[in-house]
Amino acid sequence: MKLGVSSYSLQGAAEREGMTILDMIRWTAELGGEHVEIVPIGFDLVERPELAAQIRQTAEEAGIELSNYAIGANFMKGTETEYAAEIERVMKHVDAARQLGVTRMRHDAAWRPTDEISVDDFERDFEALVRACRTVAEYAGQFGIVTSVENHGYYIQASERVGRLVRAVDREHFRTTLDVGNFLCVDENPSIAVRNNIPLASMVHVKDSRNPGEGWFKTAYGNYLRGAIAGHGDIDMYEIIRIVKRSGYDGYISIEFEGMEECKSAIKIGMENIRRIWDEV
């Protein structure tokens, strides 16, 4: 297991302190993280390819790995022209991932509002989603890059839908980025969902949440959640980590944080909690 940080989790420090992606890499290395996952918020590596080289150099100098490159995407764009353009855009980010030197890249597949996420909606869109993900995976596979879809965004978030998409794409270089906390957004039991999807995972995110208070958001079916420090929330993190470890997964695990606490302290505490739990289970 290689424990590290998603740069997404440090956006609070970026907003408050002006922390840059290069600062995030150095900070994670100083914290004892073994890798950094690059999430391009506030910068675009397609438009600024020179930044990819700077990120790679900074990681090498800091002695830390770059594990994954994670971007948003939505192949449900409406017209065939828009659909094709979105596939092309994501493939340009595969080129950015090559410049970073990573072997993993997450892209989303589709976003829909909660009144458009029914089984009927999913069945209608399914073949187009498969074609898009397969096209990107085949392109990335030429370069040894494994692409993945995350359980993310309500629509393709439940473990059954994620698993069905991965199996239908049926390419060695297409997997899932498994976020242990995101299943709660569609009101699915995280322990059961992680057990369902861990055999398909190329990357694992550890995230926690609590019952509502200030800072809550609504799940797909009307329940309430708010972000928490990993190990401080309501998710049975011992059971989750036990499932991941006993599955034989021994790859990258990223701490993600979306709570109200100061992000750097929250990430430090979360990393300590997950490292201790991994050793104990």
N, C-alpha and C positions, 0 to 999 in steps of 0.2 A: 504494500500500500504506500502510495506517495501522496502525502497530504499537502494541499496548497490552497490558494485563494483565487476566486474569480474577481477580476478587476471591477466587475459590476458592483460588488459589495462595497467598494471604496468610493462610490459616487458622492456620498455625503462629504467626504474629505476633499474631493475635487471641487465641489460647490463652495465649501466653507473656507478651504485653505489654498485652493488653486493647485492641488495635487495633480500632477500629470501622469500619463501612463508609464513614463519612465520612472517617476518617483514611486509609483505603485509597485513596480518590479523590485526596486531597491529595498523598499520597506518590507515587502513580503520575504525577501531573502534575509534581511536582518531579523525578522520575526522567527526565522527557522523553517519557513515554508520550503517545500521541495519543488514546487512548480507554481506558475501563474497561468491562469486562463485569460486570454485576451478577448474582451468584449468591447467593440469599438463604439463607445458612446462619447460624442463630442469630437470625434475624428473619423476619417474615412481612409482606409488603407488603399482603396482603389484609386482615389483621387490624390493621395499622398503616398506613393510607393516608397519614397525615401524614408518615411517614418517606420515602415516595416523593418528596414535595415537597422535603424536606430534601436528599435525594440529588441531585435535579435542580438545586437552587439551589447546592449545594456544587460540583457539576461546572461550572456556569456561572461561578462565582466563580474556580474554579481554571483555567478556560480549557481544559477537556478534554471530549471527547465521551463520551456514554454510548452504547455500541455495541449491546449485546445484553442480554437478560434471560433467564436460564437456570434452569429448574426441573426437578425430577424428576417423573415420572408413570409410571403403569402401568395401561394399559387392560385388561389381562388380570386382572380382579378376581374372576371367578367368576360371580356372578349378574348378571342384566340390570340390576337396581337398582344394584348396585355399579358396573357399567360406565357407566351413565348418570350416576351421581354423580361419577365420576372425570372424565368429559367436562365436566360442569358446573364442577367445581373448577378445571380447567385454564382454562376460559373466564374465570373470575374473575381468574386471573392475567394473562390478556390485558388485562383492565381495568387491572391494576396496571402492565403494560407501557405502556399509554396514559398513565397518570399520570407515568411516568418520562420519557415523550417519546421512547422508542426505536422503531425501525422493524423490529427483529428480536427474535424470541423463540424460544428453544429449549425444547422439552419432550421428555422421553423418551416412548417408546411402550409398551414392555413390558420386564419383567425376569423371567427364569426361572432356576432353578438349572441347572448345567451338564448334569445328567442329563435335562433337559427342553427342550433346544434343538435337537433334531433337525430335519431337513427336514420330517418328518411333523408335528411340533409346529407348525412355522412355517406350513405349508399349512393346518392346521386353524384357526389363529388369524388368518390373513391378512385375510380379508374384514372381520372385526371391527376389526382394526387400521386398515385403510383407511378405514372409516366414521368411526372416532373422529378420526383425523388430519384427514380432510376436513372434518368438522363444525367442528373448532377453526380450521382454516385459513380456512374461509368466514366464520366469525365475525370473525377477526382481519383478514381482507382488507378488511372494511368500513372499517377504520380505517388502512389502509395499512401494516399490520404483517405481515411475512413470518414465518411460523412454520417451524420446522425440527425434524428428528429428528437426533440425533447417533449416530454409530457407537459404541455405548455399551452396556455391560451384558450382553455375551456373546450375547444372543438376536438382536438386530438390530444386529450389529456388523460383520459381513463386508460388503465393498463391494457384492456382488451383492444381498444382502437389502436394504440401505439403498436402493440404486438402484431396485430393484423396487418398494419401498414408495412412494418419491417419485413414480415414474412412474405407479403405479396410483392414487394420490390425485389426480394430474392437475389440480392447481390452481396458478395462477401464484404464489400466496402460500404455497406449501409447498415447502421445499427441504431441504438437509441442512447441519448444522453439522459440518464435516469436521475431525476430530481426526487429525492425521497419525500419532500414536503409538498410538492405540487399536486399530488393526487388528492389532497384535501380540498383543493379548489373545485373539484367535481365530486366532492363528498364521498370519496372512496377511501377505504381503510388502508393506510400507508403500508402496514406490514404485509397484508395480502397482495397489494399492488407491486411492492418491491419484489416479493417472491415470484410474482408472475413475470416480471420484466428483467430481472437481473441477468438471466442467461443471454439477453440480447444487448447488454450494455457495453458501450465503448468508453463511457465516462460516467462518473457518479457525482452528483451535487448533494451536499448535505445542507438542509435548510430546516428550520423549526418554526413553530407558530403556537399561539395561545388562543384561548377563547377571548371574546371581544373586550375591548376597553378602548381608550382613545387610540386612533390610528387603524381602526378595523377596515376591512373590505369584505364584500359579499361574495359567497361562493356561487357556483352555477345554480344551485337549488335553494338559495335563500338563507344559508347559514352564514356565520360571521367568523372571521379570522383576523389576527394581526400578527405581524412578524415577531420572532423572538430569537434570542441568542441560541445557537446550536447547543442542545443539552439543557436548556432552561425552559423549553416549551412543553406542550402537551403530547407531542409525538413520543412514542416509546422508543427512544433512541438506542437503548441497549438491544432491544429486539431487532430493530432495523439493522444495526451494525453487525449483529450476530448473523442475520440472514445474508448480508453482503459478504462477510468474511467466510462463512461456511460454504458459500456458492463457489469459492475458489477465485473470486474476483480479487486481483492484487494490483490493480492499475491506479490511475489518478483519481483522487477524491478532492473536490473543491468545496471549500466552505463558502456558502452564500448567506448573506444577511440582508434582511429587509425590515428590520425593526426600528424602534424609536431611539434606542441607545446610540451613543457616539460610536461610529462604525469601527474605528480602529481598535478600541477597547473590546467591542463586541466580537470582532473577528479573532482577536488574541484569546479571549476566554473560550470561544467556540472551538478553536483549534486545540486548545489544551483539553477541553472536554472530550472531543472526538478521538484524540490520540490516546487518552486514558481509557476510554470505553473500548477502543479497538484492542488494546493490550489486555483488558479484563475479560472480554467475552470469548 
